Amino acid sequence: MSETVKTSPSHPLAARGSLYRAAIVGAASLKGKEVAEMLNARNFPAADVRLLDDEESMGKLEAMGDEVSFIQRVRAEQFEHVDFTFFASDQDSTRKNWKDARDAGSTIIDLSSALENEPGAKVRSLWIERERGQLAPPELQPGPCITAHPIAVALALLLLRARKTVAIRRVVATIFEPASEHGQRGMDELHQQTVNLLSFQPLPKDVFDAQVAFNLLARYGQQAQPPLDSIEARLLRHYRKIAGDDAAQPALFLLQAPIFHAHALAVFLELDGAADLPALSQVLAGDHVTIPGADEDPPSNVSAAGQQDLQLLVRGDAVQPNGVWLWATLDNLRISALTAVECAESMGATRPTGKIQ
């Protein structure tokens, strides 16, 4: 099979008068597929999107809008004349290939968080920058853009809005991590563990090094990478970077849940005054946050799948009049992809337009 297959005279996005080139490294991953869908859904100004991945995925077919493209192997020459490169691969692949993209002049969007410590790297979420009224100024030569962890985005959005009604004394959050945060391998392992448990067979533990099916974990097995506490530390770092120094600082507890997709979080707020639930609900709802009505199903990881908004439930505490509980669910992959594409859109002003780079 040829490595490059031309399925049409030009990519369908070219008809939109768009003049950028983009590449997705890790195009066969769950995040990579979501980025490709989001680029098309948002009419991202790209005349060409290159789908790149490791040799195992080479030649696979992936949809880009109404067209079908073949995944090609990651090589340095694939980044020539590429304006935006989205790294939706694992951290090792990002570290291995990102400098080739940078040296070719591409703007780097990192969904793997592998490049946080590189010079000029910035953790970003356009949702939170708009909420704070502090959009990042354009840069002619930006460092890697790190997409904020979806839980960091959700917490920052909710806590920044909640403080508009009354000061927050304390925040405690329990986060439920889905298997899809570990890619297709995590999803497959949870599925196979479930099947094997029901048939009394040994459990595969290559990803989590522990039983995840029908179980809740506060720590993975010793061989699992990355460890669960490092993920918790990353989302806290991201929260602090996007929410600002004056935002409430939450105490977090991250648990691996036996769910395939979508994050869920239970957040307790201790307010500096009696909780006014209608007022709090009104200020929390709006852009990117949906509060289902009383006759609708409450938020769940199932209802959140495929949605671009957070699903939210607000309720008082039975004991503390100053206490409020927030139950929120969100599609982790979709919000990660949306964050990445919005970051690229915001940086488009610094790329020349009118011709292919």
Salt bridges, closest charged atoms under 4 A:
GLU3 OE2 - ARG75 NH1 2.00
GLU34 OE2 - ARG334 NH2 2.80
GLU37 OE1 - ARG334 NH2 3.35
ASP48 OD2 - ARG21 NH1 3.48
ASP48 OD2 - ARG50 NE 3.30
GLU55 OE2 - ARG73 NE 3.98
GLU77 OE2 - ARG75 NE 2.65
ASP83 OD1 - ARG351 NH2 2.97
ASP92 OD1 - ARG95 NH1 3.63
ASP103 OD1 - ARG102 NE 3.04
GLU116 OE2 - ARG237 NH2 3.02
GLU116 OE2 - HIS238 NE2 3.15
GLU116 OE1 - LYS241 NZ 3.80
GLU129 OE2 - ARG124 NE 2.84
GLU131 OE1 - ARG161 NE 3.18
GLU131 OE2 - LYS164 NZ 3.01
GLU139 OE2 - LYS122 NZ 2.93
GLU177 OE1 - HIS263 NE2 2.93
GLU181 OE1 - HIS149 NE2 3.98
ASP246 OD2 - ARG163 NH1 3.70
GLU270 OE2 - ARG169 NH1 3.62
GLU270 OE1 - ARG170 NE 2.87
ASP272 OD1 - ARG169 NE 3.12
ASP331 OD1 - HIS261 NE2 2.95
GLU342 OE2 - ARG42 NH2 3.78
GLU342 OE2 - ARG130 NH2 3.23
GLU345 OE1 - ARG42 NH2 2.89
